[in-house]
């Protein structure tokens, strides 16, 4: 760990997060969150999704603004490519989650970050989704994330940041562990 | 005092020194859980020189060895005699509840009333088995470390050991060696070498002050109290038993069991990161030791600094296991205390005792000793009982307001 004269500032309010943890352990019902999105079919494989509200801290919460996402399939699948593919959103989710974690853990450990870049690749055999080989799964068969991090810390401390960020990541957990999914039709 | 293990007896010793009238109630014999709830080959993780209690030091001829269970039982038996504890063995506590005088303790051999009660009932009363265990197919035998004695009690065939702390790796090794091929499900774990730079790792943890670190000094007490027991084994050869050693013996490492659906265990894809985390944390500890050696001018007196090979994880570990392939599953997924007899509003929503370093603040006069990181990192070790027992006795004496100064 590095000691610097100026206080470390990665723009993460770690004290607020630690205070929240203390408060939520005492009031576990407030820790129950529900994340929400709504998706509308546009045409073809193109859909438009919006994220505005979520539930948490015992009540309804609203984002500062509505966030929109277009998803589609690329032209090699004879689609119009009006947006990233859904599986690319999954990769974006993982890389964003891990990167947020790197910043938070670095702040907590007093490590100043100068730059953090992640590249992420997910390998997939599309014979699975095409139904061309029943033994091939639909999802990724492997995901690799590579980080380039410039920080005022040793290589070992930087590796520990990235490892700890995986341990605390929601999306890493979602991808590496099973989740019950229920889809209903109204 | 409820419980005549090493921690309860240590408190009894300090109470006697301060002339506090007390009785030690024990459901079985002295050191009961060591007699009845441990597997045959188990030895302490701590070396003999560290087996010390207030008023009793190890005086055998093998300070670097590790006690077998009969030796531990003998040591604690001797301790009960040395401190002349006022024992009531074969007396099971049925309930503990507040009354006008403090607490009423109902046993199967009479009822006691006392202004103060110390719970020294151990931290490992019940096997902590995840709820997903219910989905294991009926054809597979399910075993916990509390029932496990030797590999021979298991049916022939493949065995899935879930959990890779000290318990899991030790059982995995001997079951695999018995001819029952073991698959080991690995979650978060603590990797430690048995010996580093020629000294037992416990020697380093003792000398560098790690074991004396107090509950109010660590930056994350929740985490510190929930750290799994380190991957260590006590053997005459002072062998390191880590995941690489198990891989070399033919044990297969797989990810954490995250769910069981239709007879198949779903395995987490986090194995590589968890192994990496444990390697990094061990590296950091060894770095701390190296710094300490340098700072204390001991460079010439101990072995040279070195690092251990990273944990090997296969390229694509499996993500599911067909449980019908296994003849038994051993849940080495931790333990928890039993408070089913404790009728006071002092348990949290998960059934854990709320306490401030052993002082149950919501129930004045009630104390707890012998839990992980109760007051110090060493709290769960035999030698850790001394400082905790002294501190809690001080608090208790001040509370009951009697007793002569030592």
Boltz contact constraints between the chains, C-beta under 6 A:
constraints:
  - contact:
      token1: [A, 159]
      token2: [B, 280]
      max_distance: 6.0
  - contact:
      token1: [A, 160]
      token2: [B, 280]
      max_distance: 6.0
  - contact:
      token1: [A, 163]
      token2: [B, 273]
      max_distance: 6.0
  - contact:
      token1: [A, 163]
      token2: [B, 276]
      max_distance: 6.0
  - contact:
      token1: [A, 163]
      token2: [B, 277]
      max_distance: 6.0
  - contact:
      token1: [A, 163]
      token2: [B, 280]
      max_distance: 6.0
  - contact:
      token1: [A, 166]
      token2: [B, 273]
      max_distance: 6.0
  - contact:
      token1: [A, 176]
      token2: [B, 268]
      max_distance: 6.0
  - contact:
      token1: [A, 176]
      token2: [B, 269]
      max_distance: 6.0
  - contact:
      token1: [A, 176]
      token2: [B, 270]
      max_distance: 6.0
  - contact:
      token1: [A, 177]
      token2: [B, 258]
      max_distance: 6.0
  - contact:
      token1: [A, 177]
      token2: [B, 268]
      max_distance: 6.0
  - contact:
      token1: [A, 178]
      token2: [B, 258]
      max_distance: 6.0
  - contact:
      token1: [A, 178]
      token2: [B, 259]
      max_distance: 6.0
  - contact:
      token1: [A, 178]
      token2: [B, 266]
      max_distance: 6.0
